[in-house]
Structure formats: structure tokens, C-alpha cells
């Protein structure tokens, strides 16, 4: 690892290269924005990433004319660019993204990462974002890092020797934090409904946001819960400290919280620093359906933008507009359905903040189906819980209408009658 200035590190990028960018809380913005400062010298530089945090200049004027964005997941900072001719989105399961690098479908020239300083043995930590970064490091021709003492040193597979890094800049700045959002009344009721579905000894997968936080806030009376997930946030900390999350019943890494990335407050990052009870693995492991399903009572909690009356879930587009990505939803929904005692759950408030029903006769024109109707089992809104597994199309429609917002149930009933000829 050669320590260089930001100018020298940025000079290693040339036109026409494909760059991988580590994401989430670990997004190396100082390094990336230093490269963007060379925009007048560069053209056709492709950026591959998952969700990133912070301002990314390559998506903005005047830098954007030198860069093109090719996302495997879309965050708010690149959403506008991805929905124009400056960028695009690759629909792919999180569990399979590493194969794009391994099989030379997307050969990588440079991997841009953020790490902790090396320890006395020369090893650096990838912090709280291992996900597809390990695969990128394995196959990229050049690795450039920003070395930051504020990166938590996490346990698991995200440990790399300094010799694997070609060039590095030094920074000392906080990694990105996410604040816990306000839990609405509807989300609070959803959290209670889901908590009632979770059995003692279950293995949980959930993400970040108000609904996962509402679920976790209702689990104080549970016992022997485990975590095998793609990501998590602050909500697990009190449950670990209270002895609710122990992982003792898990078959895959019993006693360990398993994830490929985390995003939350400084309190979370302090909890993760040098914590051997949390193992960060690459997404090819955490999201491997065959591994997940070996755990008992896998309870996978995922969300939806909309769901039609047959149970088709759209979770990543708003009509033709790409909003987020397929991510790991299908990896875990399928694994939960195959786990002994497992429960795949789709949860959402029944209406948007503008009062539009999320349960619809048809998905919007151009919407992507993230999870098929054959994979959907439990659906939860603030109005109740249904299980679509084994139900025919008409039965599914009636069940979904029963948990729709009361303001929309009459119109949904009419749509069901027009489709099925019965009420």
C-alpha cells in the first residue's frame, strides 16, 4: 500500500475505465470527488455500485458528462441520473452480483474502497460494508483506498492485508450515518402484527427503516432470536443487550449475527467495532438461499411499493421509473419459505402519504415485478395479516382487500368483481 496525495490517487484513473465503488456507510466520497475534479481530462468512465451515500459529484453538473452510471441498486443520490441517459440499472439478485465480476461480464479496472488503518499485522478492515466489495477486490486490476481511523474494525471476512491495496489516501472523517426515522401510527401497528408472527427461536432478516424498527421495538418478550440478514441498523442493539437476540438456535454460525453490511448511527458503529459476535460476510454468503434456509424459522421481512390483487409485488420501481433495486428480497423470501417453520413477509402501510392505495387492481404500467405471486406468503398492513399461500386468484384478491385502507376497499371490490365476476 503506497500512501499518496488525493491528486496522485485520482491521476491513476484514465478514460474508458470501469470503476467499482464501495457503498452504503463506507462510500469513499473524498476519493471519488477527487477523481471527479479531473472531469475535464476524463471521458466514458463507468461507475459500478450498489447504494451509495453522500453527494456523488459524478451524477451532477458539470462532472456528469465525463461519467456514466451503471447501478446494481439505486439510491436517492443517483436516482435522477439513472432515469436519464446518463445512467442505467442492472436487475440482479444481490446474491449474484459477484458473478458479474467473476465471469468477466463486467470486468473491473479499479476498485475504490474505504478501510481502517492497518493493524500491527498489516490487516485493514472494510468496516460495515463487505457485501460485493470482496468480489470487486478479488477481480479489479487496481485497488485504491481511503484509509480512515473512524472506520469500525469489524469481524468476519472483511479483513484485507495492506498489500492488496495499490494506492491509498489518508482521511479522518466520520463514515455516513443514518438516523432512525419516526414510526407512524400505522407503522407501529404493522410492527405489532409482525412481532406476533415471530416465534421464539426464529432467525430474522430485516432491513433499515421505520417498519423494521417498529418490529424490533415489539420483540422485548421474545427469546433466542437469531439474525441472518443482508443488513441491519440500530434496532438490534437493545435486543442484544437484553438477551433477546442470542443466535443459539441458528444452524449457520450459531451465536453470531450475520450480515453483509450495516447502516445506522455512531452508536451502532461503536457497537460493531471489534465485536466478535457480529460477522460481516460477502453477499454471496449472506444471501445464499441454500444457506439461509438451513436456519430455523427464518422470518424475512421485506417491503413493497405496490402489490396487485393477485399478489405480485413491485418493490423497486414506480411505473417505469427505477426507484431502488431488486436487492436481496427474493433471496430471503424464497429462503424463508423453504426454512422449517419459516415465514416470508411483505409489509407496508396500506396507503401512501398522499392517500393512494398500495394495494391495486393492477401494477402501474411499466412496473417491475420484484417478487412473484407464487413466492408471496404473508402480507401485513396496519389493518391486519393475511397468508396468500395456497389461495387461488379470487381468494387472494378478497384477502388483500380485507387489509387495504378502508377508503379504497369499495373500489378494489369493484375491480375484483369486474375481473372475477363475483363479489
Helices and strands as residue ranges (DSSP letters): E 2-3, H 6-10, E 18-21, H 29-36, G 39-41, E 45-49, G 57-59, G 63-66, E 67-71, H 79-82, E 87-89, G 94-96, H 97-102, E 110-115, E 123-125, H 133-139, E 142-148, E 155-156, E 159-161, G 162-164, E 167-171, H 185-197, E 203-205, H 210-216, E 226-227, E 231-232, H 236-241, E 257-259, E 261-262, H 266-272, E 278-280, H 283-286, H 289-292, E 298-302, E 306-308, E 313-314, E 317-318, E 321-322, H 329-338, E 343-347, E 359-360, E 378-381, E 384-387, H 393-402, H 406-420
